[in-house]
Amino acid sequence: MDSKVMSSPGEIARVYKELSLYPSLSRADVGPVITSQYGGKYSNIYTEWSQRDLERNENVKFCRQYIVFHDDKSVVYSGASGNCTEIKGEVLSKDSPSGDMKAVVRESSVKGEDKQFLEVWSKNIKMKSINLSALKKHGKVYDDASCYYLTLFGCLVWSHSETHLLYVAEKKRPKAESFFQASNAEQQANPNNPATEGQFVFHEDWGEALGDKSCPVLCILDIEGDFVSVLDGLPDDISPGQAFWAPGDTGVVFIGWWHEPFRLGLKYCPNRRSALFYMDLTGGKCEQLSSGKTSVCSPRLSPDQCRIAYLECSVYGPHMQCSKLCMYDWYTKKTSVVVDVIKRPGKDGFTGIYSSQLSPQCWSADSQRIIFACPQRSRKDLLMVDINTGSINSLTAKSDIGSWCLLNIERDLMVVSCSSPNCPPSLWVGFLPGIDSQENVDWVTLEDSEKLQDVDWQILTFTPPSEDDNSQYSNLEFDALLIKPKEVKDEVKLPLIVTPHGGPHSVIVAEWLLSSAVLCRMGFAVLLVNYRGSIGYGEDSIYSLLGNVGTQDVKDVQFAVESVLKSGSIDEQKVAVSGGSHGGFLACHLIGQYPGFYKACVARNPVINMASMIGSTDIPDWCMVEAGFVFNTDCLPDAAEWEKMLNISPIKYVSQVKTPVLLTIGEDDKRVPNKQGIEYYKALKARQIPVRLLWYPGNNHSLSKVDAESDGFMNMVLWMIQHFSD
Ligand SMILES: CC(=O)N[C@@H](C)C(=O)N[C@@H](C)C(=O)O
């Protein structure tokens, strides 16, 4: 019997709206320990959340504070202190280490012009409000530190002495104006002193979603002296970011990314050549602290200020890899590897480190352990590493929650966000047990969320059939997440939406996924496939896909789908496929290689032709590496390489396609430029295959603006429902 899927646009929009009310956590800061007049100890926890506001058509950011009474080992009492407050105009903010002051970078309009201010608050007084725009020392402050897991360059850091603030901004540029404008009188008076470069100079940027970031500079505000300085003395060929104050405030430590011979896209690409640097402010010398042959990120100083932990992986190669956890000893200047790359998971089940950011604080109070959240197969766990032995313990492996995210840890008090496909994000705290303790963490909830009783999920594991085994990397397994309505009558068969993730070196963990939850409520089953090549399964799995995209990943997805169909609970006539980017590449491959199997296809900014993409994307290295070649900045692909890139692309199979295709395209996509989608659109139209293209101006690769995301979702389901009844 057919299932009844919700099909009225009004009803679907109502469910989407209802489930999009659940906010997600982007930040948590733990304040200092305060002793109350009755002797009880407590800390305030400041949290930031983000929620879609469909009426206003924007993602709103709000904060809420909590109070946690504790005895340094366990939580005694906790609760929210006050209601939520929307945050408007704050680019960045940070409390001082003592908790006495707060720094804010604020954007505000003055006489119709956007200006940036750096404010310092103390108690209930705004002590300073420095107009950074008027100072003209630098361009805009980098805002990418507002959410730790999105941070690439940005920061706002108090010196240990609380007298200085460190941040990252765009380098000041000569004014873009004509050589012939009156304001250039100065230049005309002195022709050897160019005041302008003209108006048409091209400035390289850091690619997708970083179009306004080109030349970052490190800036310091001397709070007492009201003086902003831009640090010089850094190597000319590096771009600095992720900075913090060195022990004793003697200088600043930062990551420097090489930007010569040209910048490559940085988002989702933690494989760019970079190193850890120290700029000594007493002697003005800049020292390189890591080899410079690798890619490094997320440097974190231990509480005893003796060591810096950071993540490291190799340059180029797959864009996401298994990282090493490294440690630089500030006093001996020695570097060690605490956790190495895992090629194949061993008996302990640890699959390797696949995080590209550590939480703002990640050290235990005794400076002996590091805690981080990391995909382990299809779940995200909290892991604890002993820096002396390198031994790893999962703090959450036995939990039935799908995904754990460490927002922060301070004096062993961990603040985490948890979710599952049927459970929106909730906020928890717990103390890390002592180093020799066998105890489990006693988690206490600060903000609970309601479980969706009608949604069920499970992780399925697959072993590819022997004919599809990879001879170089054999015996690799992969997983898929199956999310479906809970109560289904025996005779009812569900329609299925197959969703391979993008990347391809990425993973879908069992966390709250708005679109899957809505689809489930509508009566669909959703299959999210972590094919071989996904992260979280060991480095071998990642490498097994290089040179095999378009075959190995396609076959894995199809194998997972056909296995699920064998269960008998799915309507074989109602299987659709949807994916974005490399997931769109797979969706288009699947409809080309299995003609007629899928009844509808929806692809967001899909990679259609790697040979035509390489010249226009911000990550040309991705095209070469995924096609199985080595990337070199000064080498063009040769004819055989162009040929392979074309042959492994979905465009090659377009003449076999029978499935109607909906394309959702972001006009400003720098990653998979919109011409990719248009190339496919024209090829399908020429063959009379039903195709529709939705064009989202002002949107980039992720199509994540509230209106684009919600419109894309509505169109996707309506397209599938329409073609299921063809
Ligand atoms: C590295 C990268 O961005 N690859 C793209 C082709 C891709 O698939 N991106 C994914 C992560 C996406 O969902 O946008």
The ligand as an SDF file (V2000), in Angstrom:
LIG
                    3D

 14 13  0  0  0  0  0  0  0  0999 V2000
   35.9510   21.0700   -0.6110 C   0  0  0  0  0  0  0  0  0  0  0  0
   34.6380   21.4490   -1.1680 C   0  0  0  0  0  0  0  0  0  0  0  0
   34.1060   22.4950   -0.8350 O   0  0  0  0  0  0  0  0  0  0  0  0
   34.1120   20.6420   -2.0830 N   0  0  0  0  0  0  0  0  0  0  0  0
   32.8810   20.9530   -2.7160 C   0  0  0  0  0  0  0  0  0  0  0  0
   32.9260   20.4450   -4.1210 C   0  0  0  0  0  0  0  0  0  0  0  0
   31.7670   20.3320   -1.9040 C   0  0  0  0  0  0  0  0  0  0  0  0
   31.3180   19.2510   -2.1700 O   0  0  0  0  0  0  0  0  0  0  0  0
   31.3620   21.0340   -0.8330 N   0  0  0  0  0  0  0  0  0  0  0  0
   30.4560   20.5000    0.1660 C   0  0  0  0  0  0  0  0  0  0  0  0
   31.1210   20.4890    1.5020 C   0  0  0  0  0  0  0  0  0  0  0  0
   29.1580   21.2630    0.2510 C   0  0  0  0  0  0  0  0  0  0  0  0
   28.1800   20.6890    0.7760 O   0  0  0  0  0  0  0  0  0  0  0  0
   29.0850   22.4050   -0.1450 O   0  0  0  0  0  0  0  0  0  0  0  0
  1  2  1  0
  2  3  2  0
  2  4  1  0
  4  5  1  0
  5  6  1  0
  5  7  1  0
  7  8  2  0
  7  9  1  0
  9 10  1  0
 10 11  1  0
 10 12  1  0
 12 13  2  0
 12 14  1  0
M  END
$$$$
